[in-house]
């Protein structure tokens, strides 16, 4: 029995090399999908928002998958990879829906508190109050999405004392309340005076977000000149017609803060 001759070189083994490149490409694509999809699943289905928790979720998923591949490899050596693969495809399961648990969760999730200063039930019944609340163009609750945005830097805050945590939540709630009121004021005044301001693309809009307004005011500075311990000059720099229009739409106190004299 003669031994098989082994030939070295890429040209002689181009089929095996091509197969290796294709397999590595699929493996890399699978790893990329895992790094992209698994964090989304962790956030949407399991409510994991913190980056460190999502990373631990991804690591645990990889460890479990590695152990499963190790176990499947041992079975493949004993029974054959094809049989193990076919057996894995034949494994099925069914999801059982617990109606009583769904009903309980629905009861709890279907209730929330809406407060109002209109105490006349005939003038503001519960159904009208709920409809008015849902039809609001801006609300404080919608502003809490900024807490999860990377520009808010909420993940850089660490408070251990419960009293400080409650104080921080109170400050954030008040800030979002001012945010919503300012957005509502600007939108109402733009609609009442039939005016517009430019969006990010320069197109005129009448319903801007307060975030867009804050972006417009980037670069506006306050110049203060002191002489002999006294303020001799205070001036707001880089104010354009768009800035003055937005300030004019707000209360006179805002005009005073920006030193605008109309």
BELZI-V962918 format. One line per field, one symbol per residue. ss: DSSP state (~ for helix, > for strand, _ for the rest). phi: phi as a letter, one per 30 degrees, with the letter a starting at -180 (. if undefined). burial: + if it has 9 or more other C-alpha atoms within 8 Angstrom, else -. A space follows every 10 residues. Layout:
ss = ???
phi = ???
burial = ???
This chain:
ss = __________ ___~~~~~~~ ~~~~~~~~~~ ~~~~~~~~~~ ~~~~______ ~~~~~~~~~~ ~~~~~~~~~~ ~~~~~~~~~_ ~~~~~~~~~~ ________~~ ~~~~~~~~~_ __________ _____~~~~~ ~~~~_____~ ~~~~~~~~_~ ~~_~~~____ _~~~~~~~~~ ~~~~~~~~~~ ~~~~~~~~~~ ~~____>>__ ___>>____~ ~~~~~~____ >>>>>>>__> >>>>>>>___ ~~~~~~~~~_ _~~~~~~___ __
phi = .ddddcccjd ddbddddddd dddddddddd dddddcdddd ddddcciccd dddddddddd dddddddddd ddddddddcj dddddddddd dbabcccddd dddddddddd bacbcbcdcd dddbdddddd dddddddbbd dddddddcdd ddhdddcbbc dedddddddd dddddddded dddddddddd ddchbbbddd ciddbcbddd ddddddddjd bccbccbhib dcabbccidc dddddddddc dddddddchc cc
burial = ---------- --+---+--- ---------- --+-+--++- +++----++- --+++-++-- ---------- -++-++---+ +-++------ ---------- ---------- ---------- ---++---++ --------++ --++---+-- --+------- ---++----- --+--++-++ -++++++-++ +-----+++- ----++-+-+ -++------+ --++-+---- +--+-+---- --++-+++++ ---+++---- --
